[in-house]
Amino acid sequence: MKKIILSVLILSSLISCKNDSKKDNQEEIITTDGSEKTAKQSDGLTLLKGDFIYFADAAVLQTHREVYGVVIDEKMHELDKQVQQYKIETTDMVPVEIRGKIIPKPENEEGWPFRIEIKEILNVSKPKPEDNAIIKIGE
C-alpha cells in the first residue's frame, strides 16, 4: 500500500513540474519589450475585421466579438463608397478590414458601448452569399 501511495505522489509531482515549465515558456513568449513593436503596432490604432453597414445615418461594424458604432466622418464615407460596389440590397453587410481608434461612447447617448473612428481602410471584400441570408416575406 505504501508503494502505491509513494508512486502516486512521485507521479503527480513529475506531472506538476512538467506543467510549470510549459507555463514559464508561454509567459516568455507572450511578454515582449515595447521597443520590439513596429511603428504600426505603436500608433495606438486597432486592426478590426468585420462586416460593415451604413444605412439611414447609422454606421456599424460587427466583428466576431463585438459590435461597434462607426464615427461618421470622411473616412467612413470613403469606406461606404468602396462597399457600395458589393451591395445587392441596401441592408447588405460587407466584409472589411480597417485600422482605427476605439472610443467609449458618451454616457448620455444611446448605442453600442464602443465606437470606432476609422483611420485606415485596408481591405474591402465581396460578401459570401450565405453570410447575407435574409428571409423575405412574400406579399
N, C-alpha and C positions, 0 to 999 in steps of 0.2 A: 504494500500500500504506500509506504514511504517513497519507493522508487517511482511510482506513478505520479505522486504529487510533486516530487522533485523534477521529474521530466516535464510536467506541465508548466511549472514555474520557469524552467530554463527556456522552454519553447516560447512562452509568452514574452519573456524578456528579450529574446532574439528578434521576435516579430516587432515588438515596440521599438527597438533600436533601429530596425530597418526603416520603419515609417518616419522616424525622426530625421534620418539622413535625407530622405526624399523631400521633406518639408524644408529643410535648410537649403537644398539646391533650388527649390522653387522660389524661395524668397530672394535668393541671389539673382535669379533671372528676372524677376518682376521689378525689383528696385533698380532704377537707373539714375545716373547723375544728370542733372539738368543741362550740363554742358554738352551732353551727347545728343540732345534733341536737335532736329533740323529747324530751319527758320520757320517753316510752315507749322511745325509742332509747337513752337514757342509763341506764335502770334495770338493765342487766346481764342482762336476760332475752332469750331467743332465740325467734323465731317458727318453729314447726315444723308442716308439713303432712304427713300420712301416714296409714297405716292402723293402727288401734288394736285390740288384743285383750286381754282379761283372762280367763284360763282357768286353773283349778286353782292359785291363789295365785301366778301369774306374769302380769305385765302387760308388754306390748311395744308399742312404737311403731316402725313400719317406714316410713321416708321413702324417697325415691328414691335417696338416697346412703348411708344408714346405718340400722342397727337399734339402738334404744335400749331398755334395760330401764327400766321406769317405776317410780318410788318409790311404794310402796303407802301411801297416806295418804287423808285426807278428800277432797281434790280428785280423786284417781284414782277413788275410789268414786263421786263425783258424775259424773265423765265416764262411768263404766261404766253408771250408771243412764240417762244420756242415750243411750248407744249401744244399750242393750237393745231399744229400740223398732224398730231397723233390722235386728236379727239374725234370721235364719231358723234357722240352725244355731248351736250353741254355739261352733263353731270359726270363724264368720264374722268377718272383719276389716272395720271400718267406718271410712270416711274422716273424719278430724278435723283441726281446726286449733287449735293451742294455743300458749300462750306459757309458757316455763318456764326453769328453770336447769339447764344441762348440768353434770353432776358426773362426774369419773372414778370408775370402780368401785374399791373397795378391792382391793389386791393379793392378799389371801388368799381372795377369793371368786371363784366361777365366774360366767360370764355375759359379756355384751357389754362392750366396753371403756368405754362411757359410759352413764350413767343420766340420765334427765330427771325433774326434780321439777316437777310441773305447778303453775303459779301462776295461770293464767287460761285458761278454756275459751272460745274464740272461736266455733267452729262445729262442728257435727256434721251430716254429710250422709248421704243414702241411698246405699248402695253400688251400683255398677253390676253387674248380674248377671254380666257376663263377667269381672269382676275377682275374683269368688269362685268360680271354676271349680274344682270338687272332683271328683275321679274316685272314684266309689263302686263297689266290687266287689260284685256280686250274690252271694247265697248259694245 
